[in-house]
């Protein structure tokens, strides 16, 4: 009916899009995605916004749907509303009512077309692996891992082998802009750690954690077998294994590394002024 179309048009005209930057401690949540009976990041944000917006629980979209245990320092999310609220009120509501292990540190009104997920051009992750004085850990070094990771960068490849629980219809090609390893020390304890940083246009489920576990496993195998500097095998070879079929390809990669070591560090958008990085 014409009157309903007018109401819908007016509602669309009054709709505002908010973008938020936030951080959270992964082990305190059951992942990002909303669950009616679980403490998730999306549910915490939606529950905090509902009283402020005076409407049904808003849908909140993230740049990266982090798994249970994965933390974030510079996650970005967006939502739509027709309520007359300000960015300052949004920040105040979430930081007051959400768990203390979640904090919004920026909020802005965005163009109507902005979507935290679909507008993103790249995502950045960092995995931190503690290094102990064990025979296996002594086989791990950044130079050897960089040799495994290097051939992945700069080309669109099929990452089926590094994905888990991926629907058959889902696109599995990704482009990595950066994949590097370096050693460092934790500022609080001084413990030695291996850091693996990955930046890509998109990531499949558990992809980063399987990249990490597979390159660490292969690094150890090469050192034990005395093949350091001689083996030509890289992680790119597993991308070619996708031609063998999904199940066969996945059997060749390692199980995912623990989620607690992974952190979402940033996201890039076409509007560079709203890109985030930690």
N, C-alpha and C positions, 0 to 999 in steps of 0.2 A: 504493500500500500504506500501511496506517496508520503503520508505523514511519518511512517516508519523510516523511509529513506531519508527524510529531512532530519529525523532524530539521530540516525546513524552518522549522517554527514556532519552534524553539529558536534557529536561526540568525538569524531575523528579529528575535527578542527581543534577541539579543546585538549586533545591528548598530548601529553608531554613525555619526552624520553629522557631518562636520567642515566648517566654513566657513573659508575663508582669504582674506585681503586681500594683494594682491601688486602689484608694479610690474615693468615690463620695458622694454627698449630694442627697439623694433620691428624696425629694420633687421638686428638680429642673429638674427632668427628668420624662418621661412617661414610666418608666420601662427600662429593659435592651434591649429587642428584637427590632430589626431594624424596623422602620416604615417610609415609604416615606414622610409622612406629619407630623411627630411628632418628638420632641426632645427626643431621647432615648440615652442611654449610648453607645450601639453598633453603632448607626448612627454617634454619635459624634466622636468616635474613627475611624471608617471607613472613614469619611469625612476628618479627619485630616491626615490620612495615604495616601489617594489617590494621592495627589500631590507629596509626597515624593517617593512613590513606582513607579509612572509613569505607572500605570496599572489600570484596572478596579477596582472598589471598592472591597477591600478584605473582605472575610468572617472572622468574628472574633467570636471565641467560648469562652464562659465563664464557670467557675466552677459552678456558680449558676445564673439562669435567674431570677433576682430579679424583683418583681412587681413594679408598679408605686408607688413611695413614700418610697420604702425601700432603705436604705443607705448601704454603704460598706466601711470598713476600710482596708480590706485585700482581695479584690477580685482578682482572677487570670484569665487571658484570653490568648488565643494563636491565631496565624494566620500564614499562609504560604506565601512565596513570592520567586520569582526568582531574585528580584532586589538586587543589590550590596549595601546594606545599613548596617549600624552598629547599635547595640543596643542603643548607645548614640544618634544617629540621630533619632531613633524611639521615644525615650523619649522626645527629644527636639521638634519634630514635633507635638506630641499630646499635650504636655503641653503649646505649643505656640498657637495652633489653636483651641483646644477644650475649652468648657466653663470653667471658673475658678473654678467651683464647682466640677471639675473632675481633678484628678492628678495621673499621673503614677509615681511611686517611685522606680521601678526597671524594668529592661528588660534584658533578656539573650537569647543567642542562645540555643535551646533545641535539644534533640535527635529527629530524623525524626518521630519517633513513638509517640511523646508527643502530647496529646490533652487535653486541659484544662478541658473539660467536662468528657470525657470517661476515662481518666487516673486517675481521682480523687478517693481517697479511703474514704474520709470523708469530711463533711462540718460542719462549726460551725456558729451558729446564736445566737444573744443576743436580747431579747426583754426588753425594759425599759418602765415600767408602772408608771406614777406619782401617788403618794398616797396623797389624800387630807383628810381633817378633816370632812369626811362625814360618816353617819352610815354604808354605804356599804363598804367603804374603811377600816373602823375599823374592819371589819370582815375578812380582808385579812391579812394573815401572811405567811411567808416563810415555816415554819414548816408544816403547814397544806397542803400547795401546794406540798411540797416535798413528803408527804405521798401519794398524788394523782399521782405524776409523777413517783415515784420510781419503781413501777412494770413494767414500759415500758422498762426499761433499760436491755440490754444484751440478748435480744431474738428477732428473726425475727417475726414481727406481721403484720397483715393486717390493713392498715391505711385508708381504704376506707372512714370511717366515718369522717375523718379529712381532706379529700380532696374535692376540688370543681373543676368543669369543667374538670374532668378527663375522657379521652376516655375509652370506655369499654375494649379495647384491652390492655390498659397500665397496667404494673405490679404495684401493690399497696402494696407490702410487703417492709418493711424498717426495718433497725436495728439501734436502738439508742444506742450510746456508753455512753452518758451522758445526763441527764435531771434533772436540779436542779434549785432551786429558792433561792435568798438571797436578803436581803434589803441593801440599800446603800443611798448615798446622792449625788446629782449633784454637781460637783466641782464649778460651776459658781454661783449657787444660794443657795446651801445647802438644797434644797428641798428633801424630802424623796421619794425614788422610790423603786419599787420592780423590780428586775432583774430576768429573766428566761433565762437560758443558755441551749441550746440543740446542741448536736453533733451527727450526724448520717451518715450512708453510703450514703443515698440519701433522698430527701424530695419531696413530691408531691406538687402540686400547692396549695398555701395558707395553707399548713399543719402546719407550725410553728405557724402562727397567730391563727388558729383554736384550736390548742393545748393550747395556752395561754388563749384565751377567755373562753374555756370550763373549764379549771382547776380553773380559777378565779371565774367563775359563780358557779361551784360546791362547791368551798370553801365558798363562801358567803351563799349558800343554806344550807350547813351543819351547819354553825355557827348559822344562823337564826332559824333552826329547832331544835337546841340543840343537834345535833348529833355529835358534835366534839368529836373524840376519840371513837365513838361507830360505826359509819358507816363503812362498809367494801367496799364500792364502790370506785373504782379507775378509772383512765382513761383507763386502760387495758380492762375494761368491754365494752367500746365502740368499741374496736377492735374486740371483739367477736360478736358485733352487726352486723358485715358485713355479717354474715350468714343470716340475715333477708332480705338482698338485699340492693343495693346501696342507694336508696332513703330513705328507712326506717332508715338505719344506720345514714345517714347524718342529718335527722330530729332531732336526739337525741343530736347532738353536737351544740355548739353555733355558731353564725355568726363570721366571722373572725375579729380579733382585728384590729384596724387601722394600716395601713402599716407604718405610720410615726414612730412608736415605734420600728420597727425592723431594725436590722443591721447585715450584713454579716461580720463575724469577721475573717474567715479563712478557709483554705482548706488544706487537706493533700494528698500527692502523694507518690508513691512507692519510688521516688527519694526524700528522706527527705530534701535534701538541697534546694529544691524549694517549699517546703510547706510554707504556709503563716499563720500567726496568729497575731492578734492585742492584 
